[in-house]
Amino acid sequence: MTYRIPLSYNPIDVPALTNVLTQYEGKHHNQIVTDFEGSLSELTSIPHVIAVNSGTSAIHLALLALGIGKGDVVVAPTFTYVATINPIMYVGATPVLVDCESESWNMDTVLLKEAISSLKKRGIVPKAIMIVHTYGMPAKMDQILEIAHGEGISIIEDAAESFGASYKGKMTGTLGSIGIYSFNNNKVVTTYGGGALITKNEKFAEQARWIASQARESKPFYEHNTIGYNYLMSPLSAAMGLCEIPRITVRNESRRRVFTVYQNELKSFVEFQTENSISYSNRWLSTFLFKNNDIKDLIFNLLIKNGIETRYLWRPMHLQPLYGKMEVYLNGCSEEFFKKGLCLPSCFKNEEQQAEVVRLINGLLVNA
Ligand SMILES: Cc1ncc(COP(=O)(O)O)c(C=O)c1O
């Protein structure tokens, strides 16, 4: 369905794209991908970047590069998109799910500790903790890194939603062993399908790039001893990326402005993810909790009826038919968020569009 006002929208700057493509005329097209990787490396100050065809493939590669496979455990949030968890299953490992906390809506560190100590009692040390910076809000990385380092556990940062967000001045995605980004259509920066894996570790990077290009042995002919994947980014997507990267600050600031307008206009009726003095969210999506399930549904139906896209917050993984039997550590937060929360449109063509969304919601809330 096409909405008059979509949740997320980035226009293609056709002259800028044409300009980038013209600069590469006559050169090997792989150079565009290499240069996009270079621009990401410069932006993140992380030496190794592999541009790939999706955030999901970047997560898959991260797990493979860390040598995670059958019989291993990966601790991951239950309050996330399914693409965080599916790659854990692709490699034959087992996800153990942990609920979120009510401030940042990211992994609850008290429950994380509980999960790790319960696993340890059974002789299991997780191979990795997957951290998601949900809807663009940085997770509490200091506490999480301390827990992980104490146990020798790797951190994979699923920063698919939080490109440009930062924690203590460092970009999300740069704080763990491996970070991943998504540049799919609805993200703050899009390549119309794409992602990236970033790491300081040369070996992880080499392994990931090799697996992402069909695991071809370094021989003059095609020799393969390992199953690889066709995951590298296309040059056309990379050209889009080169146009978009310089706009990251403008994009983030615009989403943050949209969030602030909602926050000011709806403040007596809603709760939301809170930033603190050390975290900077890109406010990928403006997300709010309403008083209860019924009010949330009334707003949902009203917006959809008016051609305005809105979505429920993530249905937690432990409530998914696919993952309902996984081991899980709960505190009620993710279930409450699913019941009470909505994602509201987060990019507008003009201010009047957001005023219209606010008017509709406020009209309903004052009469509820
Ligand atoms: C938290 C999270 N992880 C992973 C992904 C997967 O990214 P992609 O759609 O580029 O495969 C997404 C986005 O869609 C996401 O929101």
The ligand as a Tripos MOL2 file, in Angstrom:
@<TRIPOS>MOLECULE
LIG
   16    16     1     0     0
SMALL
NO_CHARGES

@<TRIPOS>ATOM
      1 C1         17.5220   -3.8620   14.0240 C.3       1 LIG1
      2 C2         17.6830   -4.2570   12.5900 C.ar      1 LIG1
      3 N1         18.5850   -5.1970   12.2860 N.ar      1 LIG1
      4 C3         18.7970   -5.5870   11.0230 C.ar      1 LIG1
      5 C4         18.1000   -5.0340    9.9830 C.ar      1 LIG1
      6 C5         18.3190   -5.5750    8.6150 C.3       1 LIG1
      7 O1         18.7320   -4.6490    7.6790 O.3       1 LIG1
      8 P1         18.3710   -4.8830    6.1290 P.3       1 LIG1
      9 O2         16.9190   -4.5760    5.9530 O.co2     1 LIG1
     10 O3         19.2610   -3.9190    5.4130 O.co2     1 LIG1
     11 O4         18.7010   -6.3030    5.8140 O.co2     1 LIG1
     12 C6         17.1630   -4.0250   10.2540 C.ar      1 LIG1
     13 C7         16.4310   -3.3170    9.2130 C.2       1 LIG1
     14 O5         15.7210   -3.5050    8.4410 O.2       1 LIG1
     15 C8         16.9140   -3.6480   11.5910 C.ar      1 LIG1
     16 O6         15.9880   -2.7330   11.8880 O.3       1 LIG1
@<TRIPOS>BOND
     1     1     2 1
     2     2     3 ar
     3     2    15 ar
     4     3     4 ar
     5     4     5 ar
     6     5     6 1
     7     5    12 ar
     8     6     7 1
     9     7     8 1
    10     8     9 2
    11     8    10 1
    12     8    11 1
    13    12    13 1
    14    12    15 ar
    15    13    14 2
    16    15    16 1
@<TRIPOS>SUBSTRUCTURE
     1 LIG1         1 GROUP 0 **** ****
